[in-house]
């Protein structure tokens, strides 16, 4: 009987160890990732879906295992364009930085996601960054959205355009 209880204890311990090892393997499944998300479309639903994809990505991999950058150019800048600014920038059809979108952007930024804005779009569409865009600092403006995408890919970032 004594041997049976030791065997049961050993078997239970072994199962716990296997379960723990399996869980640890799942947590490290993806390792560290560098990813650039590309947004150059002005559809608010699609932009919101992309932000949800980014959050799901963070949830799966963990913010400590991710370096995520978002590059916005052309119509994609509408993600950060304040609705009241639409009258100032006639070269845009949409301004999607409403309260809900701002909350999603803020949540992602708090998790380390960086949003990069194309200087060519800002200049070409006559956008006043301080007045028209939501929470964009000078350090977030890159010379060219397309060039930034190529640069980040050359630095090992994986390209995603949901």
KEVODO-486753 format. One record per residue: z, y, x of N, C-alpha, C in turn. Coordinates in steps of 0.1 Angstrom, whole numbers, plus 2048, in hexadecimal, padded with zeros to 3 digits. Example, Ala and Ser with C-alpha at 12.3 -4.5 7.8 and 13.67 -1.06 7.14 Angstrom:
! KEVODO-486753
+-----+-----+-----+-----+-----+-----+-----+-----+-----+
|  nw |  nv |  nu | caw | cav | cau |  cw |  cv |  cu |
+-----+-----+-----+-----+-----+-----+-----+-----+-----+
| 84E | 7C7 | 884 | 84E | 7D3 | 87B | 84E | 7DF | 884 |
| 847 | 7EA | 880 | 847 | 7F5 | 889 | 84F | 800 | 881 |
+-----+-----+-----+-----+-----+-----+-----+-----+-----+
//
This chain:
! KEVODO-486753
+-----+-----+-----+-----+-----+-----+-----+-----+-----+
|  nw |  nv |  nu | caw | cav | cau |  cw |  cv |  cu |
+-----+-----+-----+-----+-----+-----+-----+-----+-----+
| 800 | 7F4 | 808 | 800 | 800 | 800 | 800 | 80C | 809 |
| 808 | 80C | 814 | 809 | 817 | 81D | 7FB | 81A | 823 |
| 7F4 | 80F | 827 | 7E6 | 811 | 82C | 7DD | 817 | 822 |
| 7DE | 814 | 815 | 7D6 | 819 | 80B | 7D8 | 828 | 809 |
| 7E5 | 82D | 80A | 7E8 | 83B | 808 | 7E3 | 843 | 814 |
| 7E4 | 83D | 820 | 7DE | 844 | 82C | 7CF | 845 | 82B |
| 7C9 | 83A | 826 | 7BA | 83A | 825 | 7B6 | 844 | 81A |
| 7BD | 845 | 810 | 7BA | 84F | 805 | 7BC | 85E | 80B |
| 7C6 | 860 | 812 | 7C9 | 86D | 818 | 7BE | 870 | 822 |
| 7BA | 866 | 82B | 7AF | 868 | 834 | 7A2 | 86B | 82D |
| 79F | 864 | 823 | 793 | 866 | 81B | 792 | 874 | 815 |
| 79D | 878 | 80F | 79E | 885 | 809 | 79D | 890 | 813 |
| 7A3 | 88F | 81F | 7A1 | 898 | 82A | 793 | 899 | 82E |
| 78C | 88E | 82F | 77F | 88D | 834 | 775 | 894 | 82A |
| 778 | 892 | 81D | 770 | 899 | 813 | 772 | 8A8 | 813 |
| 77E | 8AC | 815 | 781 | 8BB | 817 | 77A | 8C1 | 823 |
| 77A | 8BA | 82E | 773 | 8BE | 83A | 764 | 8BF | 838 |
| 75E | 8B5 | 831 | 750 | 8B6 | 82E | 74D | 8C1 | 825 |
| 755 | 8C3 | 81B | 753 | 8CE | 812 | 754 | 8DC | 819 |
| 75E | 8DD | 821 | 75F | 8EA | 829 | 753 | 8EC | 832 |
| 74F | 8E2 | 839 | 744 | 8E3 | 842 | 737 | 8E7 | 83B |
| 735 | 8E0 | 82F | 729 | 8E4 | 827 | 72A | 8F2 | 822 |
| 735 | 8F7 | 81E | 737 | 905 | 81A | 734 | 90E | 825 |
| 739 | 90B | 831 | 737 | 914 | 83D | 728 | 914 | 840 |
| 722 | 909 | 83F | 713 | 908 | 842 | 70C | 911 | 838 |
| 710 | 911 | 82B | 709 | 91A | 821 | 70B | 928 | 824 |
| 717 | 92C | 829 | 71B | 93A | 82C | 713 | 93F | 838 |
| 70F | 936 | 841 | 707 | 93A | 84D | 6F9 | 936 | 84C |
| 6F5 | 932 | 840 | 6E7 | 92E | 83E | 6DC | 937 | 843 |
| 6DE | 944 | 840 | 6D4 | 94E | 843 | 6D6 | 955 | 850 |
| 6E2 | 955 | 856 | 6E4 | 95C | 862 | 6E2 | 96B | 861 |
| 6E0 | 972 | 86C | 6DE | 980 | 86B | 6CF | 983 | 868 |
| 6CD | 98D | 85F | 6BF | 990 | 85C | 6BD | 99F | 85D |
| 6B1 | 9A3 | 861 | 6AD | 9B1 | 861 | 6A1 | 9B1 | 857 |
| 6A2 | 9BA | 84D | 697 | 9BA | 842 | 694 | 9C8 | 83F |
| 687 | 9CB | 83D | 683 | 9D8 | 838 | 67C | 9D5 | 82A |
| 681 | 9DD | 820 | 67B | 9DD | 813 | 672 | 9E9 | 812 |
| 666 | 9E7 | 80C | 65C | 9F1 | 80B | 65A | 9F5 | 7FD |
| 65C | A02 | 7FA | 65A | A08 | 7EC | 650 | A13 | 7ED |
| 644 | A11 | 7E7 | 63A | A1C | 7E6 | 635 | A1C | 7D8 |
| 63D | A19 | 7CE | 639 | A19 | 7C0 | 643 | A21 | 7B8 |
| 63F | A27 | 7AD | 648 | A2F | 7A5 | 64D | A29 | 798 |
| 64A | A1D | 796 | 64F | A16 | 789 | 65E | A14 | 78A |
| 666 | A1B | 782 | 675 | A1A | 782 | 67A | A0C | 781 |
| 674 | A04 | 778 | 679 | 9F7 | 776 | 677 | 9EE | 782 |
| 66B | 9F0 | 788 | 668 | 9E8 | 795 | 672 | 9ED | 7A0 |
| 674 | 9FA | 7A1 | 67D | 9FF | 7AB | 68B | 9FA | 7A9 |
| 690 | 9FA | 79C | 69D | 9F4 | 799 | 69E | 9E6 | 79C |
| 693 | 9DE | 79A | 693 | 9D0 | 79D | 694 | 9CE | 7AC |
| 68D | 9D7 | 7B4 | 68D | 9D6 | 7C2 | 69C | 9D8 | 7C7 |
| 6A3 | 9E2 | 7C2 | 6B0 | 9E4 | 7C6 | 6B9 | 9D8 | 7C2 |
| 6B7 | 9D2 | 7B7 | 6BE | 9C6 | 7B3 | 6BB | 9BB | 7BD |
| 6AF | 9B9 | 7C1 | 6AB | 9AF | 7CB | 6B3 | 9B2 | 7D8 |
| 6B4 | 9BE | 7DC | 6BB | 9C2 | 7E8 | 6CA | 9BE | 7E6 |
| 6D0 | 9C1 | 7DB | 6DE | 9BD | 7D8 | 6DF | 9AE | 7D9 |
| 6D6 | 9A7 | 7D2 | 6D7 | 998 | 7D3 | 6D6 | 993 | 7E1 |
| 6CD | 999 | 7E9 | 6CC | 995 | 7F7 | 6D9 | 997 | 7FE |
| 6E0 | 9A2 | 7FC | 6ED | 9A5 | 802 | 6F7 | 99A | 7FD |
| 6F7 | 998 | 7F1 | 700 | 98E | 7EB | 6FE | 980 | 7F1 |
| 6F2 | 97C | 7F4 | 6EF | 96F | 7FA | 6F2 | 96E | 808 |
| 6EF | 978 | 810 | 6F0 | 978 | 81E | 6FD | 97E | 823 |
| 702 | 988 | 81C | 70E | 98F | 821 | 70A | 99C | 828 |
| 711 | 9A7 | 825 | 70D | 9B4 | 82B | 70F | 9B4 | 83A |
| 718 | 9AC | 83F | 71B | 9AB | 84D | 710 | 9A4 | 855 |
| 708 | 99C | 84D | 6FD | 995 | 853 | 6EF | 99B | 851 |
| 6EF | 9A7 | 84C | 6E2 | 9AE | 848 | 6E1 | 9BC | 84E |
| 6D5 | 9BF | 852 | 6D1 | 9CC | 855 | 6C5 | 9CF | 84C |
| 6C7 | 9D6 | 841 | 6BD | 9D9 | 837 | 6B9 | 9E8 | 838 |
| 6AC | 9EA | 838 | 6A6 | 9F7 | 837 | 69C | 9F7 | 82C |
| 69B | A03 | 825 | 691 | A05 | 81B | 689 | A10 | 81F |
| 67C | A0E | 81F | 672 | A19 | 822 | 66B | A1D | 816 |
| 66C | A2A | 813 | 666 | A31 | 807 | 65B | A3A | 80C |
| 650 | A39 | 806 | 645 | A42 | 809 | 63C | A43 | 7FC |
| 634 | A4D | 7FC | 62B | A4F | 7F0 | 633 | A50 | 7E3 |
| 62E | A49 | 7D9 | 634 | A49 | 7CC | 642 | A43 | 7CD |
| 645 | A3B | 7D7 | 653 | A35 | 7D8 | 65E | A3F | 7DA |
| 65A | A4B | 7DE | 664 | A55 | 7E0 | 66A | A59 | 7D2 |
| 664 | A55 | 7C7 | 669 | A58 | 7BA | 677 | A51 | 7B8 |
| 67A | A47 | 7BF | 687 | A40 | 7BE | 692 | A4A | 7C1 |
| 690 | A53 | 7CA | 69A | A5D | 7CE | 698 | A6B | 7C8 |
| 68D | A6C | 7C0 | 68A | A79 | 7BA | 693 | A7C | 7AE |
| 69A | A87 | 7AE | 6A2 | A8A | 7A3 | 69A | A8E | 797 |
| 69D | A89 | 78B | 695 | A8C | 77F | 693 | A9B | 77D |
| 69D | AA4 | 77F | 69B | AB2 | 77D | 692 | AB8 | 788 |
| 68F | AB1 | 792 | 686 | AB6 | 79D | 677 | AB4 | 79A |
| 675 | AAC | 790 | 667 | AA9 | 78C | 65E | AB5 | 78A |
| 664 | AC0 | 785 | 65D | ACC | 782 | 659 | AD3 | 78F |
| 660 | AD0 | 79A | 65E | AD6 | 7A7 | 653 | ACF | 7AF |
| 650 | AC3 | 7AC | 647 | ABB | 7B4 | 63C | AB4 | 7AB |
| 632 | ABC | 7A8 | 628 | AB7 | 79E | 61F | AAB | 7A3 |
| 621 | AA8 | 7B0 | 619 | A9D | 7B6 | 620 | A8F | 7B3 |
| 62B | A90 | 7AB | 632 | A83 | 7A7 | 631 | A82 | 798 |
| 630 | A76 | 793 | 630 | A73 | 785 | 63D | A6E | 780 |
| 646 | A6A | 789 | 653 | A64 | 786 | 65E | A69 | 78F |
| 66A | A6B | 789 | 676 | A6E | 791 | 681 | A65 | 78C |
| 684 | A5B | 794 | 68C | A50 | 78F | 69B | A50 | 793 |
| 69F | A5B | 79A | 6AD | A5B | 79F | 6B6 | A60 | 794 |
| 6B7 | A58 | 789 | 6C0 | A5B | 77E | 6CE | A55 | 782 |
| 6D8 | A56 | 779 | 6E5 | A52 | 77C | 6E6 | A44 | 780 |
| 6E0 | A3B | 778 | 6E0 | A2D | 77B | 6DA | A29 | 789 |
| 6CF | A2F | 78C | 6C8 | A2D | 799 | 6D0 | A32 | 7A4 |
| 6D6 | A3D | 7A2 | 6DF | A43 | 7AD | 6EB | A3A | 7B0 |
| 6F0 | A34 | 7A5 | 6FB | A2A | 7A7 | 6F7 | A1E | 7B0 |
| 6EB | A19 | 7AD | 6E6 | A0E | 7B4 | 6E3 | A11 | 7C2 |
| 6DE | A1D | 7C5 | 6DB | A22 | 7D2 | 6E8 | A23 | 7DA |
| 6F2 | A2A | 7D4 | 6FF | A2C | 7DA | 705 | A1F | 7DE |
| 705 | A15 | 7D5 | 70B | A08 | 7D7 | 705 | A01 | 7E3 |
| 6F7 | A02 | 7E4 | 6F0 | 9FC | 7EF | 6F3 | A03 | 7FC |
| 6F4 | A10 | 7FC | 6F7 | A18 | 808 | 705 | A15 | 80D |
| 70F | A13 | 804 | 71C | A0F | 808 | 71D | A01 | 80F |
| 712 | 9F9 | 80D | 712 | 9EC | 813 | 709 | 9ED | 81F |
| 705 | 9F9 | 824 | 6FD | 9FA | 830 | 6EE | 9FB | 82F |
| 6E9 | 9FB | 823 | 6DA | 9FC | 821 | 6D6 | A0B | 824 |
| 6CC | A0C | 82C | 6C7 | A19 | 830 | 6BA | A1C | 829 |
| 6B8 | A27 | 823 | 6AC | A2C | 81C | 6A5 | A36 | 825 |
| 698 | A32 | 829 | 690 | A3B | 832 | 685 | A42 | 829 |
| 684 | A4F | 82B | 67A | A57 | 823 | 66F | A5B | 82C |
| 663 | A5A | 828 | 657 | A5E | 82F | 655 | A6D | 830 |
| 655 | A73 | 83C | 653 | A81 | 83D | 645 | A85 | 839 |
| 63B | A7D | 83B | 62E | A80 | 836 | 62D | A82 | 827 |
| 635 | A7A | 820 | 635 | A7B | 811 | 63D | A88 | 80D |
| 648 | A8A | 814 | 650 | A97 | 811 | 647 | AA3 | 813 |
| 640 | AA3 | 81E | 637 | AAF | 821 | 62B | AB0 | 818 |
| 624 | AA5 | 816 | 618 | AA4 | 80F | 61A | AA7 | 800 |
| 626 | AA3 | 7FB | 629 | AA5 | 7EC | 632 | AB1 | 7EA |
| 634 | AB8 | 7F5 | 63C | AC5 | 7F4 | 64A | AC3 | 7EE |
| 651 | AB9 | 7F3 | 65F | AB5 | 7EE | 669 | ABD | 7F6 |
| 672 | AC4 | 7F0 | 67D | ACA | 7F6 | 689 | ABF | 7F6 |
| 68B | ABA | 802 | 695 | AAF | 803 | 6A2 | AB2 | 7FD |
| 6A8 | ABD | 801 | 6B5 | AC1 | 7FC | 6B6 | AC3 | 7ED |
| 6AC | AC9 | 7E7 | 6AB | ACC | 7D9 | 6A7 | AC0 | 7D0 |
| 69C | AB9 | 7D5 | 695 | AB0 | 7CC | 699 | AA1 | 7CE |
| 69F | A9D | 7D9 | 6A2 | A8F | 7DC | 6B1 | A8D | 7DB |
| 6B4 | A81 | 7D7 | 6C2 | A7C | 7D6 | 6C7 | A77 | 7E3 |
| 6D1 | A7D | 7E8 | 6D9 | A78 | 7F4 | 6D0 | A74 | 800 |
| 6C7 | A7D | 804 | 6BF | A7A | 810 | 6C3 | A84 | 81B |
| 6C7 | A7E | 826 | 6CB | A86 | 832 | 6BF | A87 | 83B |
| 6BF | A91 | 844 | 6B4 | A92 | 84D | 6B2 | A86 | 856 |
| 6BD | A7F | 859 | 6BB | A73 | 861 | 6B4 | A67 | 85A |
| 6B3 | A69 | 84D | 6AC | A5E | 845 | 69D | A61 | 843 |
| 698 | A6C | 849 | 68A | A6F | 848 | 683 | A6A | 854 |
| 679 | A62 | 852 | 671 | A5C | 85D | 664 | A63 | 85D |
| 65D | A64 | 869 | 650 | A6B | 86A | 646 | A65 | 860 |
| 645 | A58 | 85F | 63B | A52 | 856 | 640 | A45 | 850 |
| 63F | A43 | 843 | 644 | A37 | 83D | 63D | A2B | 842 |
| 630 | A2B | 843 | 628 | A20 | 847 | 62B | A1D | 856 |
| 62B | A27 | 85E | 62F | A25 | 86C | 63D | A1F | 86E |
| 646 | A23 | 865 | 654 | A1E | 866 | 654 | A0F | 862 |
| 64C | A0B | 858 | 64B | 9FD | 855 | 646 | 9F5 | 861 |
| 63C | 9FA | 867 | 636 | 9F3 | 873 | 640 | 9F2 | 87E |
| 647 | 9FE | 881 | 651 | 9FE | 88B | 65D | 9F4 | 889 |
| 662 | 9F4 | 87D | 66D | 9EB | 87A | 669 | 9DD | 87B |
| 65D | 9DA | 877 | 658 | 9CC | 878 | 656 | 9C8 | 887 |
| 652 | 9D2 | 88F | 652 | 9CF | 89E | 65F | 9CD | 8A4 |
| 66A | 9D2 | 89D | 678 | 9D0 | 8A2 | 67E | 9C4 | 89B |
| 676 | 9BB | 895 | 67C | 9AF | 88F | 680 | 9AF | 881 |
| 67D | 9BA | 87A | 681 | 9BA | 86C | 676 | 9B3 | 864 |
| 67B | 9AB | 85A | 672 | 9A4 | 851 | 66E | 9AE | 846 |
| 661 | 9AD | 842 | 65C | 9B6 | 838 | 65C | 9B0 | 82A |
| 662 | 9B7 | 821 | 662 | 9B3 | 812 | 65D | 9BE | 80A |
| 655 | 9BB | 800 | 650 | 9C5 | 7F7 | 650 | 9BE | 7E9 |
| 65C | 9BF | 7E2 | 65D | 9B8 | 7D5 | 655 | 9C0 | 7CB |
+-----+-----+-----+-----+-----+-----+-----+-----+-----+
//
